[in-house]
Amino acid sequence: MILEGLRLVVLGMVTVFVFLILLVWLMSGSAWFFRRFGHLFPEPSPLASPTAAAVDAGGADRARVAAMIAAVHAHRARRRG
């Protein structure tokens, strides 16, 4: 019974060790790949992001944000007074 438990412990530890070694190997390979071929994957500019364009496109989002800020201020004022 104890021998079976030890066998399971060793099997589990070996499995975790192999998984972690594989993970480190894949991460190192990924780092090498992006160091070598990173110029093929340009960083998108923050101004070209769809969320920035959506917020800047219409005043409705700005009005919604302003309403949320006003609601928070009103709530905090009501709690204090």
C-alpha angles and dihedrals in degrees: 000000000000090000090055090050092051090048090053092047092051092045091050094047092048090049092051092045092051091047092051092047089050090048092051090047092051092047091050090049091049091050091050091048094051093044089054100037101023092113088068091061107058119196113251114241115247091235091058095055115118094230093053090048092049093051094045094043099070139026091223092081092047091049090050091051091048090051091051092050091049091049092052091049091048091049092050091047091051092050092051098045 
